[in-house]
Amino acid sequence: MALPDLLTALDGAAVAVPAQWPTRRKELLAILEREQYGIRPPWSGKARGQVTDVISPCCAGRARHEKLAVAFDTPAGPFSFPVDFLFPADGQAHPLMLLLNFRPGVYDRYCPAEEIIDNGFALAYICYTDITSDDADMTSGLAGCFPRRDPATDWGKLSMWAFAASRALDVLLPRPEVDARNAAVIGHSRLGKTALLCGAYDERVRFALANNAGCGGDALEQTKHPGAETYADMAKTFPYWFCGNRSKYADRQASMPYDQHFLLAAIAPRCVAVGSAAQDLWADPYSQQLCCAAASPAWRLHGLDGYIGPETPARVNAAYGEGRVGYHLREGVHYLSRQDWLRYMAFVKRHLAEGSGKDVTIP
């Protein structure tokens, strides 16, 4: 089954030079909004940050830990959420890892904080339910701050979590402890989908890192393998992550005007890395790998390497990080592991010296 073409514009014109990419990227995002993630409500401005507590020293005295309140205005009034911020206590600016996670408390099984600090990164940590609940309640937290207009296209929870991650960046990137040119957003599972969505919208994100994101994230829907989650599965269990339009494709994949390579490609020419687990059949590792390959023409358009690796199934514990679309496959199950973190940190370090664009969009 042929995938929708990344480099053919809606008017049928070929996208052949980098100058055409910003317009095509907007088309990709508009399709993804309308058909999958929902249309974000109008909003402008930047968030405000306040230090609410200091827990120092931490990480054996090598880092400082601040608790921040991130606040911004909405049609329903101010909204705020907490962010934990750790940074090496050396007075230098460091690349940032912004982790979207499932539980409060930075010292978590998915977050080897001390090792991240020791690798030269600053670390910010958001618990996603501090933004809005992971259910169909559209009055919870941020979900209740903007009016609902059309169930077919109203934004879903993934887009709300991604929007909040950008508001955290409003506060974090001006900090002297952060190298604002080298910000990464990382998440696992549904929050891997969120990290990709944040990176697609927010051009300040230099690295979008998605771990075991699977269906609706980094796995092609039109290329499924045994045991994989499908749109039909997700329409029954997590329809509130998306807009209503997405459910119409539950049994009509061939009619989709997009696939998940659109989401990865919207991050080009910046960097994206996808992580799979060999026993995580639900996330469909081979489809994730194929999505990396399918998105790569967006980087080649810019004269850059995207995914550099085989299109036959990757061997277990292989990592392909040379291009700006990285992919690794580790042994094990659905989990954000220390091995995954080491792969992502190595990917970021490999590409730090390449430089980044000066003109960015702040969603």
Helices and strands as residue ranges (DSSP letters): G 18-20, H 21-32, I 33-37, E 48-58, E 63-74, E 77-88, E 94-101, H 113-118, E 122-127, G 128-130, G 141-145, H 157-172, E 178-188, H 190-201, E 205-211, H 231-237, G 239-241, G 244-249, G 253-255, H 261-265, E 271-277, G 281-283, H 285-295, H 297-300, E 318-320, E 325-330, H 338-351, G 352-354
